[in-house]
Amino acid sequence: MLGSTHGTLTTDSRRARALACGERSGPAVHGRPAQVGDLDVSGRPLHAHVPDLDRFFRPRSVAVIGASDSEGRPNTGITRQLADWAGRVGARLYPVHPSRPSVFGIPCSPSVADLPEQVDLAVVLVGDPLPVVEELAEAKARFAVVFASGFAETGEAGAAAQRRLAEVVTRSGLRLLGPNTNLNAFERFRDDLEGPAIALITQSGHQGRPVFALQELGIRLSHWAPTGNEADLETADFLSYFAERPEVGAIACYLEGLKDGRSFLLAADRAARRGVPVVAVKVGRTETGARTAASHTGKLTGADAVVDAALRQFGVIRVDGLDELQDTAALLARARPPRADGVVVYSISGGTGAHVADLATEAGLRLPVLSEARQAELHRWIPEYLSVANPVDNGGHPVGDERGRKIIDAILDDPEVGVLICPITGPFPPLSDRLVRDLVDAAEQTDKLVCVVWGSPVGTEPAYREVLLGSSRVATFRTVGNCLTAVRAHLAHHRFTTAYRSPFDEAPRTASPSYRKAQALMRPGEQLSEHAAKQLLRAYGIRVPREQLVTSAAAAVRAAGLVGYPVVMKASGARIAHKTELGLVKIGLTSASQVRDAYRELTDIARYEDVSLDGVLVCQMVEQGVEMVVGVTHDDLFGPTVTVGLGGVLVEVLRDTAVGVPPFGEEQARDMLAGLRGRALLDGVRGRPPADLDALVEVVLRVQRMALELGDQIAELDINPLMVLPRGQGAVALDALAVCSR
């Protein structure tokens, strides 16, 4: 059954319920950021808190605790880099060391207490940072950075030390980056580049290097936040902050784990509201990756299916590799909103064009066939024997003269075309040089996206280094795969943000009457009987079959007459999970004698199997429909999650399910169903009528409400099967399992 292997509730599930029901999860403490579920003055839940990080990235004063200028010492190189960075941002630098009168000619303070002013940023270079952080908190420093390792990434003892560090910060107004972080926030960023920038968030600094290196290709980078173990400041804080920065065109993330799944979703929601694309590599798709990530950062990676669903719901674009991260973020940061979603592949080789067109179609891009009028226009410059329907093959020679630019302009002039992709497999001067120049010039004159794949393994050609990389309008890639990934993300992002409605705005603010009815049914720490579980569903307006719970054969016969033949009879008890395997279900009973015999057989089996019963259910038999499953489980990062998929025995065989992370709206519920491999069954196959999709969506939304309101009381819920009847006839929960938390 769904949820049978899931653990106990977490704080996140309680926060989820607070968010749905308008309850407070606790007041802000000593300047700490508001938590998920806090209310604003109008009584509405706060959205993602945006910390004021201006004085972190551009402080007026910087203290370096443990500063050194002795050659050969690690702290010396760090101090030198911080001194250079402080000079670039216009900050006053204060070295701190108990036995040095000066460092690099700058007077040195013997302790934090002796600093001449309250500092905006303190960088801690000592092995035991806890006493220093306590001193900084007492001195009212605004931000601190702790580089030291040996905390949660090392095991329980390190995790305990990290908790002590976090407790010091929580009691004060100090904000802390780290521990186990590095110098990436203080890198030298190029200031000669223009246009929208990429802001970078990483938990492992080395993984951000490919994105940082984009500056060498002319892509602007504005910030780098290396979050480390996130004892205090976390990915969500920087994500919220970067989403508000006017210079940020895209946010690139390398995530090994999330400190708080709900906080991350609130931050992603803020970015989605503002239309700022977020691209992420998330470690943990496999058990090995998840285990390695946890050992490195000391944070849970979360069940990957849940993580994937959560990111998708809030528009976070998930990519697999660092090369995809850099190329996709670069395109999304600089490309204008698409005018159309049609993609044209244009090349000098029919084989190349066909290959790229195949890959583009498999990637889900739409390659429209150009109109006959447009094809006739293109054939004015391209030989008639070449195909120009899409892909467009020019045969090579036209790119060497004025025809080349006319072809490009004609393609871009088509209203169905929003993206032109031109693969150039290798340099072939002078034709490739002329083609590249025409593409760059055309891109400057259009608001449509022009992409070039420069396939040369050398990459030193002037056409590439000077012309393509010198253009802020052409998106240049080195591989077809990365180009298609980025283009697909670009089109999907703008479709998403155009239609985006924040689910947090639509989440319920008060507990429903159903919630109060459900309280009487809760049995902490126990599994409910099927009868009680169905009463819980009824409380939330989910339809169940006509049925009666009986405790005698005579009562069973009377119930069958009231329910209406044929009937199903099932043993009902608090600890029965797999009734069919035990022989505790009888179907298709059509007479009183069959009902009497079935009652006796069910009770005999229960006694033999030592199963405690609260009675026998006599149920309406519902046959025609599509069997689905809808359930609730709890994720360690995101709290309650809703699962929907093909039900009956297929749920364990095919595992064709989709996950939603509350809160979500009707459109997102429909998207969950659209992603099922067996989705066609709901549309009707082999002469069967279409299923009542609207009723199924309604059940999913009602189960979501239950998950939010009972988040800290129900450990798992499994409706299987949910029989979805033909269109217009609704859906009926034929069986249900519910386990209450302790």
N, C-alpha and C positions, 0 to 999 in steps of 0.2 A: 504494500500500500504506500501511497505517497507519504513522505515525511517519517517513515518508520525508522530511519537512521539519523534523524535530525536531533540536535541537542536542545538545551534549555534556552529560555528567553534571555535576551541581553538588554542592556540599557537602551540600545537603539530602538528596540521594539516599543519600549515605553515612550520614548520620544516621538515615535511615529504616531502613537495614539494621541499624545498631547497635541501634536500638530493637527490631527484630524478633528479633535474634539474641542480645541480652543483652550486647553489647559496649560498651565505653566509647568515647566520642568525644573524650575528653581530660579531664583533671582540672580542677576549678574552680581559678581563678587569683586569688590575693590577694583573696579575698572576693567574686569575681565570681559571678554565679548559675550554678548547674549547667546544663549543656547537655542537650539531648535525647539520650537514650541513656545518660546517667550512671546508675549503679546505687545503690540504697540499701543499707543494711547487710545486708539479707536477700538481696541479689543481684537484686532486681527493678528495672526501670527506674523512675526518678523520674517523677512526674507534673509538671505545670506548676509551675515554681518561683514562689513567691509572694514578691515583694520586700517588705521592710518599709518601706512608704511612709507610715507614720504621721507620721514627723518631716518628711516633705515637706509634707503637707497641714496639719499642726498642729505646726510647729517651736517649739522653745523659744527659739531665737535666729536672727536673719536679718541677713545682711550684704548691703548694696547697693553693689556695686563700680561706681564712676562716678556716685555720687549727686550730685544737684544741687538747689539751691533758687532758681536764677536764673530769673526769669519769662521765658517765651517759649522756653525750651529743652525739647526733647522729654524729656530725662532728668528734668526737674523734675516733670512730670506723673506719670511712672512712679514716681519716688521717693515722691511724695505718696500715690499709690494703695497702694504697698507699705507705707508707714508706717501708713496707715489699716487695711490688712489685718492687719499685725502686731499692732496694738492689739486687733483683734477676736478674734484667736486666742490672745492672751496671750503674744506673743513679744517678746523684747528686740531692738531694732533698732540695727544698727551701720552707719552710713554710712562709706564708704571713698572718699577722694579725696586725691590727693597735695598739693593746694594749698589746701584749705578747712579752716579750723579747726572748723567746724560746719556742719550742714545742718538746716534747720528747727529750730534751737536744740539739736540733738543733737550732742554732740562727735563729731568725724570722725577716723577712723584714716587715716594717710597711705598704708598699704599693707595687704595681706592679712596679712603677717607681724606687723603691729602690732595685730591684733585682740585684744581682751582675753580671748577664750575660743574654744574650738573650736566653730564654728557648725554648726547643723543644716542651714541652707539659705543659699546664696549666690546672689544674682541679679547677673548680669554685664551691665553696660550699656555696655561699651566696644566699639569697632569691631573690634579684633583680640583675640579672647577667648583664644587659645591660651596666651600667657604667663600670663594670670590663672588659667586652669584649672590650669596646672602648679603655680602657687603655692597654689591651693586644695587640690590633691591633697597637696602637701607639708604643708599645715596641717591635714590630716585632716578637712576639711569633709565632711559626709555627703552633701549634695546641692548641685548647681549647676544654674542655668538660664541658657542662652545664647540671647539674642534675635536676635543678629546674623544676617543673611542673607549670601548670597554663597558658599554651600557646594555641596553635591551638586546642588542645584536649578539651578545655573548651567552645569554641564558638567564635563569631566574635571578641570580645574584645581581647581574648587571641591570635587569629590569627593575629590581628593587631600588638600586641606586638611581636609576632614571626617574622613578616615581618620587624619590626624595627631591630630586632636582625640580621636577614639575610642581611639587607642593610649595616649594619656595617661591616659584614664579606665580602660582595661583594666589598666594597670600598678598601679592604686591601688584603694582601697575607695570612691572617689568615684563617685556615680551622677549622670548628667547628663541633663537634659531639653533637647532641642533638637539643634542650632541651628535657626534659622529658626522659632522659636516666638513666643509672645506672652503677654499678661497674663491669659488666661482662667482660669487656675488660681487667681487671686487676686481673682476677682470677689466682689461682695457678694451672698451667698445669703440669701434670706429665712429667718429662723429662727422665724417664726410659723405655719408650715405643719406639718401632722401627716401621719402615714401613711407608707407605703413611698415611697422616693425614687427618682428617676432619677439614675444616674451617667452622665456624658457623656464620650465620647472622640472627639476630632476631630483631623485633621491640618491642616485649614485652619480657623482660629478663626472666621471669619465664618460658616461653614456650621453652626455650633452655635447661632447666635443664636435661631432659631425654637424650639429645645428649651429654651434658657435662659429664653425669654419665657413658657414654660408656667407659671412661677411666678405670673405675673399672672392666670392662670386657676385658681389654687389648687393646682397640681401641684408637689409638693416636688422640689427638685433638691439633691443632696448634694455632688457633686464635678464638676469639669470638668478633664480632662486634655488639653491641646493638645500633641500629641506632636511636631509639626514634622518635622524630617528624621530623627529617631530614630537619631542617632549612637550612643546608648546605650539609655536607657529607650525602650521601644517599646509599641505598642498591647497586645501580649500581656501585658506586665508589669502594666499598669493593669487589663486585663480580669481577670487572675487575682486582683489585689488587691480590686477592686470585688466580685467574686463571693463573697468571704469577709466582706464588710461586712454586718452584720445590718440596717442601715437601708436597704440598696439593694434595691429591688423589681424593677428592670429596668436594663439597661445599653444605652444608645443610642450608636451608633458612626457616624461619617462617615469612611470609609476611602478614601484615594486610592491606596494601595498597602500592601503588607505587607513588613516587613523580613525576616521569616523565616516562611514558611508553616507549618512544623511547629510552631514555638513558638506560633503563633496557635491551631493546632488543639488543642494541649495545654491552652491557656488556655480555649478554648471547651469542651473536655471537662470542665474543672473547673466551669465555670458549669452545664453540663448535669447533672453529678453533684449539684449543690446545688439544681437546679431554678430557677436564676436566668435569666430570659429575656434574650437578647441580640438586639437589633434593629439592623440595619446597612444604610446606604446604601453600596454599593461602586462606586466610579467605575471605568470601563473596560469597559462592555458593548460599546462600539464601538471601532474603531481610533482614531478621533479622540479619544474620551474617554480611552483608554489613553495616547495620545501626550501629551495635555495634562497628565494626572496625573503622568506621569513627569517632565515638564519642571518641574512645580511642586515635587515632593518628592524627585526624584532616586532613586526606588525603582520597581522593576518592579511592574506591576499584575497580571501573570499572565494566562494564557489564561483568558478569562472562563468558558468551559464548565467548566474545572477548578475555578476559584474557586467557581462556583455549586454544583458537586457537593460540594466540601469544606465549604462553609457548611451545606448541607442535611444532610450526614451528621452534623454535630455540633450540629444544632438551632439554628443561627444564622438568624434570620428576616431575609431580605433584602427590602428595600423599595426603591422607585425614587426617591421624592422626599422632600424634607425635611418636607413636610406629612404624608406617610405616616409618616415616622420619628417625628415628635412625637406624632401621634395613637396610633400603635400602641404606642410605648413607654409613653405615659401610661396606656393601658388595661391593658397587661400588668403595670405596676407596681402597680396598685391593685385589679384585679379578683381576686376569690376563685376558687379552682379550680372549674371548671364541674361542676354536678351531672348534667347531661345535654348532649348535643350538638345537640338539636333547637332550631331557631330559629323564632320566630313573628313575623310582621310585623303590626303593629297600627296602624290609621290611621283617620282620619275620612273618608277618600276612597277609594272603590273603585279609581279610576284610579291614585292614588299607591301604594296597597297592592300592586296588580298589578305596577306598574313596579318597585318595590323587590324584590318577590318574584322577579321574573325575574332581576334583577341578582344577588340573593343566590344563586339556584340556579346561575347561570353562574359565580359565584365559588366554587362547590363546597360551599356550606353546605347542610345538610339541613333542609328545611322539612316536618316531618311533618304529615300530615292529622290534625286533631284528631278524637278519637273522637266517635261519634254522641252519647254521653252528655254529653260536654263541649260539643258544639255545641248540644244541647238546653238546657243550662244557660245558655250565652251568649244564646240566643234569649229567655230570660226578660227581658233588658234591651235586646236589639237586635232590630229588626223582622225578621220571618220572611223577607222578600224579600231581605235582605242576606246575603252569604256570610260565614260564620264558620269555614270549614273550615281556613283558613290560606292566604292572609292573612285577617285578621279586619277587617272593615269595620263600623264602628259607626254610620255615617250622619251623625255630627256631634252631634245633640242629646243623646244620653246622657252626653256628657262634661260637660255643664253642670250635672248634679245628682249625687245619690248613686250613680246607676247606673255612672258612670265608674269609680269606685274598685272596685266589685264586679266589673266586667268585667276589669280589670287583675289583681285577685287570683285570679279564676277561671283566667285564662290561666297565671299563674305557678304555680298549684297543680297543673297538669298534670305528671305525672312525666316525660313525654317532652320537656318544654320546659326548656331550660337558659338560653336567651337570648331576651329580648323586645326587638325593635327598633321604635321608634315614630318615623316620619318626620313632622315638622311643617313643612310647606313654607313657611309664613309666619304671622306673628302675626294672631290674630283674637280679641282680647279681647271678652268675658270668657271665651269657651270655651277658648282656648289657655292662659290663665292657670290655669284650673281643671284642665285636663288635665295641665299641667306639675306642679302641686302634687300631684295624685294619683299621678303617676309617681314623684316624689321620695319621697313618704310610703310608697308601696308598696315602693320599693327599700330603704328603711330596715328593712322588716319581713321581707325575704327574703334568702336567700343566693344567689339567682340574679342573673344579669347583666341590668340594664336599660340600654338604650342609646337615646338621643334624638338625632335629627338635626334641628338647628335651622336651617332653610333660609333664614331672613330675611337679606337682604344687608346689613341695617343693623347688627344685633348689639348695639344699645343698649337693647333692651327689658328691663324689669325681670324678666320671666319668664325671660329668658336670663341676664342679667348677675347677678341676685341669687339666683334660685331654683335654676336648673340648675347654674350655676357655683358656687353655694354648697353644693352637695351633694357629699359625698365618695363616695357610693354609685352615683350615676347617671353613666354615661359619656356625655359630650356631644360631638357632632361637628357640623361645619358642612357636610359633604358626605356623601352616601350612599356614594360610593366609598371614602372613608377609613374610614367606619364598617365596611363589609363587609371591607375589608382587615384592620382591627384585630381584628374578631371572628374571622375565619378564622385569624389568627395566634394568638389567644388559645386557641382550641380545639385547634389543631395543636400548640402548645407543650405543653399538658398531656397530649395523647396521646403526644407524643414523650418527655417526661420520665418519664411513668408506666412506659413500656416500656424506657427507656434502659438499655443495658448498654455500658459503656465498651469500645470496641474495643481500647484499650491494655491492658486487663486480659486480653483474650483473645489478644493477639498472642503468637506463639511466642517463647520465651526463649532457645532454643539452635538452632544450625544443624541442619537435618535431614540424614539420610544422603543425601538427594537432592542437597543442596548439594555434598557431597564428590564425588559421581559427576559432577556438572556441571562441576567444575573441569577434568577431563581433556578436555572438549569445547570449552573456551573458546579462541578465537584472537584475541588483542587486536588491535583495529583492523580486523578482517575481518568480512565477511558470511559466515555459514555456508551450506553447501549445504543443499538441502532434506533430504537424508538425515541430515546432522549435526544440523540443527535439530529433526528428529523424534526423534533420539536424546536430545536435550535434553528434549523433552517427555516421552519415556518415563521419563527419570530422575525426573521429578516426578509419575509415575503418570498421565499423560494418554494416553489410548488413541489409537493411530494404526492405519492399515490394515495388514493383512498385506502385506509387501512385501520385495523383495530388490533390492540394488544389483548390477548386472551390468556386465561390460565386453566381452561378445561376444554375437552373435546366438544362438549355441547355448546360452549360459548363460541368455539371456532366455527361450528356449523352455522350458528346464528349470524356471526360476523360475515361469513362468506355470502349469505343471502343478502345482507345489507350492502356489502362491497360490490357484489355482482360477479358471477362466474364468467370466465375462468379466473382462478385466484392463484397467488403465490403464497406459500407459507415458509416462514423463516424463524429460526430460534433467535431470541433477542436477549442479550446479556452484556454486562459491562466489560467483559474481557474477551469477547469473541471477535477476532480480527479477520479470520479466513473461514467463513461459514461454509463456502462451497466445498473446500478441501475436506472438511469434517463431515460432509453429508448433511448439513443442517439447513439446506434449502430444498424445497420441493416446488416445482413449477407446473403450470398447466392443469391444475386440479379443477375438475368440471362437475363434481357431484358431492353430496353430503357424505357418502361413504368414503370417498377418497380423502376428504378433509379430515374425518375422524381417524382414519388409518394414518394419515400424515402427521397428525398431532401426536399420536402415540409413538410413532417412529422417531419423531424429532426429540421428544422428551426422553425416550430410551437412549438414544445416542448421546444426549447431553449428560445423562447419568453415567453412562459407560466412559465417556471422555472426561468426566469430572468437571463439567462446565456448568457454572451457576447461571440460571436463567431468571429473568424477570417476567418471562412469558413468551408466547409465540405470536408473531405478527401474521395476520391474515391481510394480504395486500392485493390491491387491484393489479391485474397483469397488463403491462404496457409493452407491446411488441414492436410496433412500427416506428422506426426512428434511427438516428445515428448515435451510437454510444460514445459519450465524451467523459472526460474526467476534469474536475475543477477542485483544486486544493489549496491549502495554506500551509506554508512551512516558515521557518525562521532562519534567516541568514545572520551570521555573526557580525557582518558589517552593516547591512541595510535593514535589519529587523524583519518584519513580516513581508513575505512575498507570496504572490498568487501564481499558481500554475494551471494551465489549461492545455488539454491535448486529447488525442484519441483515447477512449476509455475501454472498459471491459478488460478482456485478457490482452488486448493490443497494447495497453499502457506499459506492460512489463516486457512485451516482445519487441515492439517497435520503438518505444521510448520517444514517441513523436509528441513533444510537449514544448510549450513556450512559457516564458516566465515574465511576470510584470512586477515592478517594485512600486507599491503604493506611495503617494497617491498618483493615479493616472486617470485619464478621461476616456470617453467612449471611443474616440478615434484611436487611441493607443490600444484599447482592448481589441478593436477590429484589426489593428496591425499585428497583434499577437496571433490572432486566428489566421491571418493571411500568410504568416510565416510557417505554418504547419505543412509538413510534407503531404499529409492526408487531407488537405483543405478541400480537395475536389469532392470528397464524400459529402460535404455539407451542401455542395451545389447540386447534388443529385447525379448518380452514375447508374448506367445499365438500366435505365427506365425508372429508377426510383425518384420520387419527387424531391425538390430542394428542401433542405431542412430550415427550421425557423431560426435563422441567424440572429435576428434581433432579440429573440428570447434568450439565446445563448449569451449574447453580449450583456443582456440585463442581469443574468445570473452571475457572470464574472464580476460585474460592478457591485452587485449586492454582496458577493463573497469578499470583495475588496473592502467594503464598508465594515463587514464583520471583522476582517483582519485588523483594520485600523482601530476599531472601537474595543475589541477584545484582545488587542495585541499582547498584553501582559497576563492574560488569563487563559488563552487557548494555545496549546503547544503545537497542535497540528490538526488539520481538517482534511478529509478526503471524501469527496462526493464521486462515487464510482460504482455503477455508471450513472451519468446524467443523460437521460434519454431525450435527445433533441428531436421533437416531432416535426412533421411536415409543416411548411411555411404557414404561419397564422395560427398554429395549434399549441405553441409554447414549448416548454421543456420541463421534464419531471425528474426529480432526484430519486432514483430507485433504491439507492443504498448510500449510507453515510457513516463515516468513522470520525469521531472527535475525541481528542485527548486534551484534558485540562492541565495547565501547568500547576506546579506546586505553589 
